[in-house]
Amino acid sequence: MNKIDKKLDVSAKNGEKKYFNDWKLEVCALIGFCFSGAIFILSGIKHGDILTIIGSSVWIISCVTWMIPYRKYFSP
């Protein structure tokens, strides 16, 4: 049983190490989604479409909320 526990610990550590820097890619993608939301807001303003403006605002707020847990990587 002890051998199995050690093997699981090693595989978990390797898995964590393998995906440790994926948060950077995810934050970059979320920033891109925020930019696209801003473009849709500008388009909604230009065409007078309130639903586009509201939907894009919700999109941006959701993306920013999604980024909140990643602030731990930016702490000094």
N, CA, C and O atoms as a printed pandas DataFrame, in Angstrom:
     atom_number atom_name residue_name chain_id  residue_number  x_coord  y_coord  z_coord
0              1         N          MET        A               1    0.810   -1.188    0.000
1              2        CA          MET        A               1    0.000    0.000    0.000
2              3         C          MET        A               1    0.860    1.261    0.000
3              4         O          MET        A               1    0.512    2.263   -0.626
4              5         N          ASN        A               2    1.966    1.202    0.697
5              6        CA          ASN        A               2    2.875    2.331    0.774
6              7         C          ASN        A               2    3.447    2.675   -0.604
7              8         O          ASN        A               2    3.629    3.851   -0.920
8              9         N          LYS        A               3    3.734    1.656   -1.429
9             10        CA          LYS        A               3    4.264    1.881   -2.773
10            11         C          LYS        A               3    3.256    2.612   -3.637
11            12         O          LYS        A               3    3.624    3.478   -4.431
12            13         N          ILE        A               4    1.987    2.267   -3.487
13            14        CA          ILE        A               4    0.938    2.922   -4.272
14            15         C          ILE        A               4    0.828    4.391   -3.880
15            16         O          ILE        A               4    0.719    5.260   -4.744
16            17         N          ASP        A               5    0.855    4.668   -2.583
17            18        CA          ASP        A               5    0.778    6.050   -2.111
18            19         C          ASP        A               5    1.940    6.884   -2.639
19            20         O          ASP        A               5    1.737    8.022   -3.061
20            21         N          LYS        A               6    3.137    6.344   -2.622
21            22        CA          LYS        A               6    4.305    7.064   -3.133
22            23         C          LYS        A               6    4.168    7.328   -4.618
23            24         O          LYS        A               6    4.501    8.412   -5.097
24            25         N          LYS        A               7    3.675    6.330   -5.351
25            26        CA          LYS        A               7    3.512    6.492   -6.788
26            27         C          LYS        A               7    2.476    7.585   -7.094
27            28         O          LYS        A               7    2.670    8.379   -8.014
28            29         N          LEU        A               8    1.396    7.627   -6.336
29            30        CA          LEU        A               8    0.379    8.656   -6.535
30            31         C          LEU        A               8    0.935   10.034   -6.210
31            32         O          LEU        A               8    0.641   10.996   -6.920
32            33         N          ASP        A               9    1.725   10.150   -5.161
33            34        CA          ASP        A               9    2.331   11.431   -4.806
34            35         C          ASP        A               9    3.254   11.921   -5.904
35            36         O          ASP        A               9    3.227   13.102   -6.251
36            37         N          VAL        A              10    4.066   11.041   -6.456
37            38        CA          VAL        A              10    5.000   11.430   -7.515
38            39         C          VAL        A              10    4.243   11.865   -8.761
39            40         O          VAL        A              10    4.597   12.874   -9.370
40            41         N          SER        A              11    3.209   11.127   -9.153
41            42        CA          SER        A              11    2.467   11.486  -10.361
42            43         C          SER        A              11    1.714   12.794  -10.162
43            44         O          SER        A              11    1.578   13.566  -11.111
44            45         N          ALA        A              12    1.222   13.065   -8.960
45            46        CA          ALA        A              12    0.530   14.323   -8.700
46            47         C          ALA        A              12    1.508   15.495   -8.794
47            48         O          ALA        A              12    1.183   16.545   -9.349
48            49         N          LYS        A              13    2.705   15.303   -8.243
49            50        CA          LYS        A              13    3.699   16.376   -8.311
50            51         C          LYS        A              13    4.134   16.636   -9.744
51            52         O          LYS        A              13    4.317   17.790  -10.130
52            53         N          ASN        A              14    4.301   15.598  -10.531
53            54        CA          ASN        A              14    4.680   15.779  -11.934
54            55         C          ASN        A              14    3.564   16.467  -12.713
55            56         O          ASN        A              14    3.836   17.309  -13.569
56            57         N          GLY        A              15    2.328   16.122  -12.427
57            58        CA          GLY        A              15    1.195   16.743  -13.095
58            59         C          GLY        A              15    1.100   18.219  -12.772
59            60         O          GLY        A              15    0.825   19.030  -13.655
60            61         N          GLU        A              16    1.324   18.579  -11.515
61            62        CA          GLU        A              16    1.302   19.978  -11.118
62            63         C          GLU        A              16    2.429   20.745  -11.803
63            64         O          GLU        A              16    2.231   21.873  -12.254
64            65         N          LYS        A              17    3.582   20.147  -11.879
65            66        CA          LYS        A              17    4.734   20.798  -12.490
66            67         C          LYS        A              17    4.509   20.998  -13.992
67            68         O          LYS        A              17    4.900   22.018  -14.560
68            69         N          LYS        A              18    3.879   20.017  -14.618
69            70        CA          LYS        A              18    3.651   20.076  -16.058
70            71         C          LYS        A              18    2.757   21.257  -16.430
71            72         O          LYS        A              18    2.987   21.905  -17.451
72            73         N          TYR        A              19    1.757   21.540  -15.626
73            74        CA          TYR        A              19    0.797   22.598  -15.950
74            75         C          TYR        A              19    0.968   23.843  -15.094
75            76         O          TYR        A              19    0.054   24.665  -15.019
76            77         N          PHE        A              20    2.108   23.999  -14.450
77            78        CA          PHE        A              20    2.305   25.103  -13.518
78            79         C          PHE        A              20    2.224   26.462  -14.195
79            80         O          PHE        A              20    1.708   27.404  -13.594
80            81         N          ASN        A              21    2.711   26.598  -15.416
81            82        CA          ASN        A              21    2.724   27.892  -16.088
82            83         C          ASN        A              21    1.543   28.112  -17.025
83            84         O          ASN        A              21    1.533   29.086  -17.778
84            85         N          ASP        A              22    0.553   27.234  -16.997
85            86        CA          ASP        A              22   -0.609   27.405  -17.855
86            87         C          ASP        A              22   -1.449   28.615  -17.479
87            88         O          ASP        A              22   -2.213   29.113  -18.307
88            89         N          TRP        A              23   -1.324   29.092  -16.259
89            90        CA          TRP        A              23   -2.110   30.240  -15.840
90            91         C          TRP        A              23   -1.762   31.467  -16.679
91            92         O          TRP        A              23   -2.625   32.314  -16.912
92            93         N          LYS        A              24   -0.517   31.578  -17.135
93            94        CA          LYS        A              24   -0.114   32.728  -17.950
94            95         C          LYS        A              24   -0.881   32.749  -19.271
95            96         O          LYS        A              24   -1.350   33.797  -19.714
96            97         N          LEU        A              25   -0.998   31.594  -19.883
97            98        CA          LEU        A              25   -1.736   31.485  -21.128
98            99         C          LEU        A              25   -3.216   31.797  -20.916
99           100         O          LEU        A              25   -3.841   32.461  -21.743
100          101         N          GLU        A              26   -3.758   31.325  -19.826
101          102        CA          GLU        A              26   -5.167   31.573  -19.543
102          103         C          GLU        A              26   -5.439   33.053  -19.283
103          104         O          GLU        A              26   -6.453   33.581  -19.740
104          105         N          VAL        A              27   -4.552   33.726  -18.559
105          106        CA          VAL        A              27   -4.721   35.153  -18.313
106          107         C          VAL        A              27   -4.619   35.940  -19.628
107          108         O          VAL        A              27   -5.385   36.878  -19.846
108          109         N          CYS        A              28   -3.687   35.567  -20.492
109          110        CA          CYS        A              28   -3.570   36.233  -21.798
110          111         C          CYS        A              28   -4.836   36.048  -22.627
111          112         O          CYS        A              28   -5.285   36.983  -23.290
112          113         N          ALA        A              29   -5.409   34.857  -22.593
113          114        CA          ALA        A              29   -6.653   34.603  -23.325
114          115         C          ALA        A              29   -7.796   35.433  -22.749
115          116         O          ALA        A              29   -8.608   35.970  -23.503
116          117         N          LEU        A              30   -7.869   35.544  -21.442
117          118        CA          LEU        A              30   -8.931   36.333  -20.830
118          119         C          LEU        A              30   -8.785   37.816  -21.140
119          120         O          LEU        A              30   -9.783   38.516  -21.312
120          121         N          ILE        A              31   -7.557   38.295  -21.213
121          122        CA          ILE        A              31   -7.338   39.690  -21.613
122          123         C          ILE        A              31   -7.800   39.898  -23.053
123          124         O          ILE        A              31   -8.397   40.925  -23.376
124          125         N          GLY        A              32   -7.525   38.929  -23.909
125          126        CA          GLY        A              32   -8.014   38.999  -25.292
126          127         C          GLY        A              32   -9.531   39.020  -25.356
127          128         O          GLY        A              32  -10.110   39.750  -26.161
128          129         N          PHE        A              33  -10.184   38.220  -24.510
129          130        CA          PHE        A              33  -11.644   38.229  -24.464
130          131         C          PHE        A              33  -12.168   39.592  -24.001
131          132         O          PHE        A              33  -13.193   40.064  -24.494
132          133         N          CYS        A              34  -11.471   40.218  -23.063
133          134        CA          CYS        A              34  -11.879   41.554  -22.611
134          135         C          CYS        A              34  -11.763   42.572  -23.745
135          136         O          CYS        A              34  -12.642   43.417  -23.913
136          137         N          PHE        A              35  -10.681   42.494  -24.523
137          138        CA          PHE        A              35  -10.534   43.393  -25.667
138          139         C          PHE        A              35  -11.642   43.174  -26.693
139          140         O          PHE        A              35  -12.174   44.135  -27.247
140          141         N          SER        A              36  -11.988   41.928  -26.945
141          142        CA          SER        A              36  -13.066   41.665  -27.902
142          143         C          SER        A              36  -14.395   42.197  -27.372
143          144         O          SER        A              36  -15.214   42.697  -28.143
144          145         N          GLY        A              37  -14.613   42.093  -26.063
145          146        CA          GLY        A              37  -15.820   42.661  -25.473
146          147         C          GLY        A              37  -15.866   44.164  -25.640
147          148         O          GLY        A              37  -16.926   44.731  -25.906
148          149         N          ALA        A              38  -14.712   44.822  -25.485
149          150        CA          ALA        A              38  -14.655   46.278  -25.677
150          151         C          ALA        A              38  -14.972   46.649  -27.122
151          152         O          ALA        A              38  -15.652   47.644  -27.374
152          153         N          ILE        A              39  -14.490   45.864  -28.058
153          154        CA          ILE        A              39  -14.789   46.119  -29.473
154          155         C          ILE        A              39  -16.287   45.972  -29.736
155          156         O          ILE        A              39  -16.875   46.774  -30.461
156          157         N          PHE        A              40  -16.898   44.953  -29.149
157          158        CA          PHE        A              40  -18.345   44.780  -29.316
158          159         C          PHE        A              40  -19.122   45.921  -28.657
159          160         O          PHE        A              40  -20.165   46.321  -29.174
160          161         N          ILE        A              41  -18.647   46.447  -27.545
161          162        CA          ILE        A              41  -19.303   47.600  -26.923
162          163         C          ILE        A              41  -19.241   48.795  -27.863
163          164         O          ILE        A              41  -20.240   49.489  -28.051
164          165         N          LEU        A              42  -18.077   49.040  -28.453
165          166        CA          LEU        A              42  -17.953   50.150  -29.406
166          167         C          LEU        A              42  -18.877   49.960  -30.602
167          168         O          LEU        A              42  -19.484   50.916  -31.085
168          169         N          SER        A              43  -18.980   48.736  -31.072
169          170        CA          SER        A              43  -19.887   48.450  -32.187
170          171         C          SER        A              43  -21.342   48.681  -31.777
171          172         O          SER        A              43  -22.133   49.218  -32.551
172          173         N          GLY        A              44  -21.683   48.276  -30.572
173          174        CA          GLY        A              44  -23.039   48.498  -30.077
174          175         C          GLY        A              44  -23.365   49.962  -29.933
175          176         O          GLY        A              44  -24.482   50.388  -30.227
176          177         N          ILE        A              45  -22.393   50.740  -29.479
177          178        CA          ILE        A              45  -22.597   52.192  -29.361
178          179         C          ILE        A              45  -22.785   52.810  -30.743
179          180         O          ILE        A              45  -23.671   53.642  -30.941
180          181         N          LYS        A              46  -21.956   52.405  -31.690
181          182        CA          LYS        A              46  -22.024   52.946  -33.046
182          183         C          LYS        A              46  -23.374   52.658  -33.699
183          184         O          LYS        A              46  -23.925   53.514  -34.391
184          185         N          HIS        A              47  -23.907   51.455  -33.480
185          186        CA          HIS        A              47  -25.153   51.053  -34.128
186          187         C          HIS        A              47  -26.375   51.249  -33.230
187          188         O          HIS        A              47  -27.500   50.974  -33.650
188          189         N          GLY        A              48  -26.166   51.719  -32.004
189          190        CA          GLY        A              48  -27.278   51.980  -31.099
190          191         C          GLY        A              48  -27.963   50.724  -30.597
191          192         O          GLY        A              48  -29.167   50.741  -30.338
192          193         N          ASP        A              49  -27.226   49.640  -30.454
193          194        CA          ASP        A              49  -27.795   48.361  -30.009
194          195         C          ASP        A              49  -27.513   48.158  -28.529
195          196         O          ASP        A              49  -26.401   47.801  -28.141
196          197         N          ILE        A              50  -28.529   48.389  -27.710
197          198        CA          ILE        A              50  -28.353   48.309  -26.264
198          199         C          ILE        A              50  -28.071   46.881  -25.789
199          200         O          ILE        A              50  -27.341   46.689  -24.817
200          201         N          LEU        A              51  -28.639   45.882  -26.461
201          202        CA          LEU        A              51  -28.390   44.495  -26.055
202          203         C          LEU        A              51  -26.927   44.097  -26.269
203          204         O          LEU        A              51  -26.361   43.357  -25.464
204          205         N          THR        A              52  -26.328   44.579  -27.331
205          206        CA          THR        A              52  -24.909   44.315  -27.569
206          207         C          THR        A              52  -24.056   44.958  -26.484
207          208         O          THR        A              52  -23.091   44.359  -26.008
208          209         N          ILE        A              53  -24.406   46.158  -26.100
209          210        CA          ILE        A              53  -23.654   46.863  -25.063
210          211         C          ILE        A              53  -23.783   46.142  -23.726
211          212         O          ILE        A              53  -22.787   45.934  -23.033
212          213         N          ILE        A              54  -25.006   45.760  -23.362
213          214        CA          ILE        A              54  -25.225   45.063  -22.090
214          215         C          ILE        A              54  -24.533   43.701  -22.095
215          216         O          ILE        A              54  -23.852   43.347  -21.132
216          217         N          GLY        A              55  -24.703   42.943  -23.167
217          218        CA          GLY        A              55  -24.083   41.618  -23.254
218          219         C          GLY        A              55  -22.570   41.684  -23.205
219          220         O          GLY        A              55  -21.930   40.859  -22.554
220          221         N          SER        A              56  -21.999   42.653  -23.886
221          222        CA          SER        A              56  -20.547   42.795  -23.889
222          223         C          SER        A              56  -20.027   43.251  -22.528
223          224         O          SER        A              56  -18.944   42.847  -22.105
224          225         N          SER        A              57  -20.790   44.082  -21.855
225          226        CA          SER        A              57  -20.397   44.515  -20.512
226          227         C          SER        A              57  -20.392   43.333  -19.541
227          228         O          SER        A              57  -19.479   43.190  -18.728
228          229         N          VAL        A              58  -21.415   42.494  -19.635
229          230        CA          VAL        A              58  -21.469   41.296  -18.798
230          231         C          VAL        A              58  -20.297   40.378  -19.131
231          232         O          VAL        A              58  -19.700   39.780  -18.236
232          233         N          TRP        A              59  -19.967   40.268  -20.417
233          234        CA          TRP        A              59  -18.838   39.449  -20.866
234          235         C          TRP        A              59  -17.540   39.921  -20.222
235          236         O          TRP        A              59  -16.771   39.114  -19.699
236          237         N          ILE        A              60  -17.300   41.228  -20.261
237          238        CA          ILE        A              60  -16.064   41.782  -19.693
238          239         C          ILE        A              60  -16.030   41.586  -18.178
239          240         O          ILE        A              60  -14.994   41.212  -17.628
240          241         N          ILE        A              61  -17.145   41.833  -17.503
241          242        CA          ILE        A              61  -17.200   41.649  -16.047
242          243         C          ILE        A              61  -16.928   40.195  -15.685
243          244         O          ILE        A              61  -16.234   39.915  -14.708
244          245         N          SER        A              62  -17.469   39.278  -16.464
245          246        CA          SER        A              62  -17.238   37.854  -16.208
246          247         C          SER        A              62  -15.772   37.477  -16.398
247          248         O          SER        A              62  -15.217   36.717  -15.604
248          249         N          CYS        A              63  -15.147   38.005  -17.444
249          250        CA          CYS        A              63  -13.733   37.705  -17.686
250          251         C          CYS        A              63  -12.845   38.260  -16.576
251          252         O          CYS        A              63  -11.906   37.600  -16.131
252          253         N          VAL        A              64  -13.148   39.464  -16.139
253          254        CA          VAL        A              64  -12.356   40.068  -15.055
254          255         C          VAL        A              64  -12.550   39.276  -13.761
255          256         O          VAL        A              64  -11.598   39.061  -13.012
256          257         N          THR        A              65  -13.776   38.849  -13.505
257          258        CA          THR        A              65  -14.045   38.024  -12.322
258          259         C          THR        A              65  -13.287   36.712  -12.399
259          260         O          THR        A              65  -12.785   36.222  -11.387
260          261         N          TRP        A              66  -13.202   36.146  -13.582
261          262        CA          TRP        A              66  -12.482   34.894  -13.791
262          263         C          TRP        A              66  -10.986   35.070  -13.509
263          264         O          TRP        A              66  -10.319   34.126  -13.084
264          265         N          MET        A              67  -10.460   36.272  -13.745
265          266        CA          MET        A              67   -9.033   36.535  -13.537
266          267         C          MET        A              67   -8.670   36.774  -12.074
267          268         O          MET        A              67   -7.490   36.724  -11.727
268          269         N          ILE        A              68   -9.634   37.028  -11.220
269          270        CA          ILE        A              68   -9.347   37.370   -9.821
270          271         C          ILE        A              68   -8.493   36.317   -9.112
271          272         O          ILE        A              68   -7.562   36.699   -8.404
272          273         N          PRO        A              69   -8.752   35.022   -9.257
273          274        CA          PRO        A              69   -7.903   34.045   -8.549
274          275         C          PRO        A              69   -6.434   34.072   -8.967
275          276         O          PRO        A              69   -5.576   33.591   -8.226
276          277         N          TYR        A              70   -6.136   34.619  -10.127
277          278        CA          TYR        A              70   -4.754   34.648  -10.594
278          279         C          TYR        A              70   -3.938   35.786   -9.988
279          280         O          TYR        A              70   -2.741   35.892  -10.254
280          281         N          ARG        A              71   -4.557   36.626   -9.189
281          282        CA          ARG        A              71   -3.813   37.722   -8.567
282          283         C          ARG        A              71   -2.740   37.219   -7.616
283          284         O          ARG        A              71   -1.784   37.935   -7.320
284          285         N          LYS        A              72   -2.895   35.979   -7.133
285          286        CA          LYS        A              72   -1.882   35.422   -6.232
286          287         C          LYS        A              72   -0.530   35.275   -6.914
287          288         O          LYS        A              72    0.500   35.251   -6.241
288          289         N          TYR        A              73   -0.518   35.176   -8.239
289          290        CA          TYR        A              73    0.739   35.056   -8.973
290          291         C          TYR        A              73    1.438   36.402   -9.165
291          292         O          TYR        A              73    2.614   36.445   -9.526
292          293         N          PHE        A              74    0.717   37.499   -8.925
293          294        CA          PHE        A              74    1.289   38.828   -9.108
294          295         C          PHE        A              74    1.671   39.496   -7.806
295          296         O          PHE        A              74    2.185   40.615   -7.820
296          297         N          SER        A              75    1.435   38.843   -6.678
297          298        CA          SER        A              75    1.758   39.418   -5.382
298          299         C          SER        A              75    3.267   39.425   -5.172
299          300         O          SER        A              75    3.958   38.471   -5.529
300          301         N          PRO        A              76    3.774   40.518   -4.585
301          302        CA          PRO        A              76    5.230   40.602   -4.342
302          303         C          PRO        A              76    5.706   39.703   -3.229
303          304         O          PRO        A              76    6.898   39.677   -2.923
